[in-house]
Amino acid sequence: MPADPPTGPRPRVLFDVREIYAEPAAAASPRGRQVLERFPGARVTEVASHWQIPHLHGNAGNVERWARIKREVLVLGVKKSLTARPNGRSADWIAPSSANGCALACAYCYVPRRKGYANPVTVFTNIDRIIGYLGRHLARQGRKPEPNQCDPTAWVYDIGENNDCAVDALVCDNTADLIRAFRHWPTGKASFATKWVNRDLLALDPRGRTRIRFSVMPPADARLLDVRAAPVPDRLAAAADFREAGYEVHFNLSPVVLRAGWERDWAELLSRMDDVLPPAVKAQAAAEIILLTHNQQLHHVNLGWHPAAEQVLWRPDLQEPKRSENGADNVRYRVGRKAEALARLRGLIERHAPWLRVRYAF
C-alpha cells in the first residue's frame, strides 16, 4: 500500500538526522566536521561516492519513505567538477552547487529525477574551493557591459539550482559563506529560490548582493504540492524583513499548475501580495513565471507516496513531451495552451499587482 501523504500543519523542524553517509574526505574536512558536530547522535556510514549509495539511490523500496528520508538522512560529499554554466533566464550563470537535494518534498521537484527514489540533502564540504572558483570566474567577466533580464549591472549567479539554500543553512554554513563572499564582490550578485523561511539569514548583512526569490503559488496548491515547505502566507510575511536586512527580494510564481479554478486562485494570491507587501518590497520586486514541467519517472515515484498530487500534475490531456537540456524526457503543457495561460496570468498581474515586473516567463 502507498504511504499516506503528510497531512496537518507544516513541520517547523525539518531535520531529525539519524544517518549520515559520508565520503571520507568530506567527513574529515572542516565543513564536514561542522555537520557531524551539529548532529552528534547520527550514525555515520562511510561511502566511496555520494552518488553511489545502494540503500538510497535506485532503491525502489524507499518510495514509501520519501519524506522520512529527507528528515532523517544527510550525505556529505566533495564537489568534483567546478564549472559555472551560462543560463540567461533566472541568472547569468549557474554556480557550482554547494549542495544537492532538499529536506522539502515538493511533489513537482526535478532534482530527484537524477538520483531515483531518494533525495536527501547532500552537502558539498569543499565550500572554500567553490567560493574560490566563483571569485576567479567573476573576476574574468569584468564589468557587465549592458543590462539584461537577469540584472541591469551585476553578473547574477544562481547558487541554488539543485537545492534550497535557506534549508541548507540549517545544516551548515555553506549558504552563509556564499552570502558573505558575494557582499564583497561589487560586480556579482548571488541568487537563490526558496520555499522555506530561515530567519537566521537575516543576520548575514548581504548588502544588496544576494537576491532571495520566494517561490509562491495559491495556498490550495501549496497545501497539496509543497510538502514540508513553509506556508505561502509565511513566505510573503517574511519578504519585508528580508528586504530590510539587505536582501533583494523577488518572487517566483512557480510552478503554475493548470487545473479547475487556477485563474481565480492566482488572482486571490496576487491581490493578497498587493495587500500585504510594503512599498519598499514592491519598489524592487520582480517575478519569474514558471509553468509546470513534469516527468514520467517522477510521476511513478509520486504514485507510491503522494498519488493525490498526480491528479493535478499528470495531465496527458494538456501535456506534450519535452526533451530537457540535460536529456531528460519530460512533459509540459502544450505550446498553445501554455501561451494562453501565460497571457492570462500576465493579465492577472496587470490587474491585481501592476507593480510586479515580470523578468521572464517560461
C-alpha atoms as one frame of an Amber mdcrd trajectory, in Angstrom:
protein
   0.000   0.000   0.000   1.321   3.505  -0.785   2.187   5.612   2.216  -0.316
   8.315   3.076   0.878  11.816   2.135   1.689  14.102   5.041  -1.291  15.932
   6.487  -1.850  18.669   9.043   0.352  21.700   9.771   3.732  22.059   8.105
   6.546  20.845  10.386   8.722  23.552  11.883  11.619  21.151  12.497  12.862
  19.882   9.155  15.643  17.598  10.405  15.876  14.704  12.819  19.088  13.319
  11.353  19.799   9.712  12.251  22.020   8.591   9.369  24.873  10.398   7.628
  26.538   8.856   4.591  29.945  10.451   4.110  32.833  10.315   1.706  35.980
  10.040   3.899  37.491  13.313   2.634  34.194  15.119   3.181  33.821  13.866
   6.746  37.397  14.889   7.573  37.070  18.430   6.216  36.259  21.418   8.449
  32.766  21.722   6.942  32.162  18.009   7.266  33.168  18.122  10.933  30.768
  21.036  11.453  27.883  18.932  10.143  28.853  15.899  12.215  29.065  18.062
  15.350  25.661  19.575  14.614  24.066  16.106  14.541  26.078  14.163  17.142
  23.521  11.386  17.523  23.580  10.346  13.871  25.179   7.103  12.728  27.956
   7.778  10.193  28.453   5.369   7.301  31.477   5.726   5.024  30.744   5.634
   1.283  33.051   5.836  -1.720  30.820   8.282  -3.607  27.884  10.487  -2.691
  26.283   9.385  -5.984  26.501   5.657  -5.291  24.734   4.725  -2.059  22.812
   1.475  -2.615  20.459   1.998   0.332  19.365   5.325  -1.174  19.832   5.615
  -4.911  17.925   3.247  -7.144  16.212   1.515  -4.229  12.529   1.425  -5.157
  11.633   0.426  -1.613  12.440   3.963  -0.486   9.400   5.458  -2.214   7.143
   4.841   0.769   9.762   6.564   2.993  10.165   9.555   0.638   9.583  12.353
   3.171  11.020  10.435   6.122  14.375  10.008   4.360  14.536  13.748   3.795
  14.126  14.332   7.523  16.449  11.609   8.810  19.300  11.302   6.275  22.172
  13.558   5.187  25.006  12.921   2.763  28.477  14.507   2.815  30.430  14.697
  -0.423  33.156  16.605  -2.228  32.169  18.582  -5.323  34.493  17.259  -8.008
  33.650  19.394 -11.051  33.666  23.159 -10.584  32.064  24.930 -13.526  29.737
  27.892 -13.977  27.204  27.200 -16.719  25.646  30.006 -18.777  21.944  30.438
 -18.090  20.430  33.746 -19.214  16.989  33.162 -17.696  16.931  33.389 -13.936
  20.652  34.188 -13.729  23.610  34.866 -15.973  25.406  31.823 -14.589  24.569
  28.660 -12.668  27.184  28.402  -9.920  28.779  25.109  -8.873  26.412  23.542
  -6.366  27.213  23.806  -2.687  24.574  21.127  -2.046  22.245  18.786  -3.867
  18.820  17.609  -2.798  16.445  19.027  -0.243  14.629  18.345   3.011  11.426
  19.665   1.470   9.308  17.232  -0.523   7.677  19.314  -3.247   5.866  16.856
  -5.479   6.963  18.501  -8.740  10.693  18.949  -7.917  13.006  17.986 -10.778
  16.115  17.286  -8.656  15.218  13.721  -7.503  14.877  12.605 -11.121  18.668
  12.414 -11.264  19.047  10.184  -8.201  15.959   7.991  -8.107  13.820   7.106
  -5.124  15.588   9.251  -2.529  16.653  12.872  -2.466  18.010  13.967   0.931
  20.388  16.899   1.306  23.915  16.223   0.086  26.312  18.841   1.478  29.426
  19.556  -0.566  32.053  20.244   2.027  34.750  21.862  -0.145  32.982  25.217
   0.035  36.302  27.093   0.118  37.186  25.735  -3.336  33.700  26.569  -4.649
  33.952  30.166  -3.428  37.487  30.497  -4.747  36.346  29.311  -8.167  33.438
  31.770  -8.176  35.703  34.683  -7.278  38.058  33.874 -10.144  35.201  33.320
 -12.585  33.610  36.639 -11.669  36.926  38.462 -11.999  37.324  37.113 -15.529
  33.963  38.593 -16.561  34.903  42.187 -15.801  32.064  44.653 -15.554  28.722
  43.762 -17.084  28.654  45.544 -20.447  24.890  46.142 -20.646  21.676  45.403
 -18.767  19.770  42.179 -19.375  16.749  40.438 -17.889  18.882  38.961 -15.104
  20.115  42.295 -13.728  20.953  45.763 -15.041  24.508  45.918 -13.644  25.556
  42.722 -11.820  26.521  39.292 -13.056  23.945  37.074 -11.329  24.943  33.598
 -10.134  22.246  31.123  -9.136  23.741  29.376  -6.098  20.781  27.056  -5.524
  19.885  25.290  -8.773  19.734  21.826  -7.187  18.980  22.747  -3.586  17.214
  25.212  -1.307  19.898  27.415   0.254  17.644  28.555   3.106  17.144  24.915
   4.091  20.844  24.120   3.682  21.645  26.890   6.169  20.009  24.750   8.863
  22.657  22.091   8.248  25.896  24.053   7.898  27.418  27.432   6.965  27.728
  26.910   3.190  24.941  29.376   2.419  26.269  31.921   4.918  29.752  31.672
   3.427  28.422  32.289  -0.079  26.361  35.310   1.016  29.366  36.790   2.828
  31.570  36.241  -0.226  29.192  37.960  -2.640  28.803  41.033  -0.429  32.458
  41.828  -1.198  32.137  41.328  -4.975  30.762  44.597  -6.426  30.142  43.178
  -9.921  28.386  39.992  -8.799  25.131  39.010  -7.167  24.063  35.687  -5.669
  20.539  34.437  -6.242  18.510  31.526  -4.922  14.879  30.459  -4.765  13.358
  29.153  -1.553  10.148  27.805  -0.103  11.423  28.000   3.476  11.665  30.974
   5.834  15.001  30.801   7.629  15.259  33.935   9.733  18.848  33.158  10.699
  19.737  34.521   7.249  18.589  37.982   8.347  21.792  38.452  10.355  24.207
  37.911   7.440  24.341  41.514   6.142  24.204  40.763   2.377  24.431  44.470
   1.440  22.207  44.039  -1.585  24.467  41.426  -3.186  22.108  38.462  -2.680
  18.707  38.084  -4.307  16.300  35.809  -2.482  13.395  34.591  -4.600  10.427
  33.425  -2.559   8.538  30.821  -4.578   4.798  31.293  -4.207   1.636  29.681
  -5.511  -2.006  29.683  -4.430  -2.218  28.219  -0.915  -4.579  25.475  -2.121
  -1.869  24.250  -4.497   0.856  24.627  -1.881  -1.028  22.549   0.685  -1.166
  19.705  -1.827   2.189  20.065  -3.588   4.679  21.930  -1.360   5.037  19.143
   1.189   7.137  20.156   4.238   7.558  23.715   2.900   6.664  26.901   4.768
   3.068  28.047   4.184   2.762  30.662   1.451   1.483  33.375   3.841   4.658
  32.908   5.913   6.822  33.405   2.820   5.006  36.624   1.958   5.176  37.857
   5.548   8.957  37.375   5.559   9.583  39.459   2.435   9.672  42.810   4.241
  12.107  41.578   6.886  14.496  40.216   4.270  14.329  43.447   2.296  15.082
  45.447   5.441  18.004  43.129   6.223  19.687  43.988   2.915  18.453  41.332
   0.504  16.963  41.999  -2.878  13.581  40.241  -2.727  11.979  38.760  -5.831
   9.240  36.182  -6.313   8.943  33.010  -8.333   5.366  32.359  -9.443   6.160
  28.705  -9.653   5.019  26.295 -10.689   1.821  27.439 -12.296  -0.418  24.366
 -12.335  -3.362  24.412 -14.713  -6.451  22.937 -13.063 -10.031  23.957 -12.436
 -10.152  27.352 -10.733  -6.466  28.205 -11.242  -7.139  31.724 -12.520  -9.400
  32.573  -9.589  -6.849  31.322  -7.052  -3.931  33.148  -8.681  -5.991  36.344
  -8.722  -6.590  35.938  -4.986  -2.880  35.345  -4.324  -1.806  38.387  -6.338
  -4.379  40.517  -4.532  -3.028  39.273  -1.213   0.503  40.174  -2.289  -0.721
  43.660  -3.178  -2.341  43.979   0.236   0.443  42.668   2.488   3.710  43.661
   0.806   5.031  47.109   1.813   6.118  49.759  -0.727   9.822  49.034  -0.160
   9.357  45.439  -1.321   7.123  46.358  -4.245   9.537  49.008  -5.499  12.325
  46.482  -6.189  10.308  43.307  -6.748  10.336  41.284  -9.916   8.927  37.893
 -10.778   9.707  34.777 -12.728   6.757  32.814 -14.079   7.383  29.099 -14.491
   4.649  26.805 -15.737   4.772  23.218 -14.574   7.137  20.778 -16.229   6.709
  17.178 -15.100   8.456  13.864 -15.687   7.215  10.322 -16.139   9.761   8.815
 -13.749   8.775  11.268 -11.024   5.114  10.608 -11.814   5.599   6.925 -10.958
   7.555   7.790  -7.805   4.799  10.128  -6.639   2.173   7.452  -7.163   3.976
   5.486  -4.463   3.856   8.143  -1.761   1.563  11.022  -2.782  -0.874   9.937
  -5.511  -3.239  12.852  -4.844  -0.633  15.244  -6.242  -0.610  13.405  -9.558
  -4.266  14.208 -10.135  -3.212  17.774 -10.959   0.413  17.266 -12.035  -0.056
  14.444 -14.537  -2.426  15.700 -17.235  -1.839  13.884 -20.554  -4.856  15.727
 -21.962  -2.991  19.043 -21.555   0.658  18.000 -21.847   3.165  17.056 -24.534
   6.676  15.512 -24.450   9.661  17.805 -23.942  13.349  16.877 -24.012  15.142
  18.949 -21.384  18.601  20.495 -21.710  20.080  17.637 -19.639  18.490  14.988
 -21.874  15.571  14.029 -19.612  12.240  13.107 -21.158   9.740  15.471 -19.543
   6.234  16.668 -20.250   4.994  20.250 -20.375   1.758  21.948 -21.243   1.084
  22.010 -24.962   2.517  25.074 -26.651  -0.819  26.740 -27.448  -2.267  26.035
 -24.023   0.895  27.284 -22.327   0.929  30.536 -24.312  -2.716  31.131 -23.467
  -2.114  30.510 -19.757   0.892  32.844 -19.690  -1.144  35.605 -21.330  -3.919
  35.151 -18.784  -1.532  35.193 -15.837   0.168  38.331 -17.130  -3.283  39.899
 -17.357  -3.983  38.965 -13.743  -0.705  40.570 -12.676  -1.578  43.782 -14.524
  -4.960  43.845 -12.823  -4.072  42.831  -9.271  -0.336  43.560  -8.820   0.727
  46.032 -11.523   3.911  46.874  -9.612   5.211  43.300 -10.115   7.605  43.373
 -13.057   7.923  40.022 -14.888  11.600  39.311 -15.541  10.905  36.223 -17.607
   8.242  33.593 -18.192   8.915  30.001 -19.080
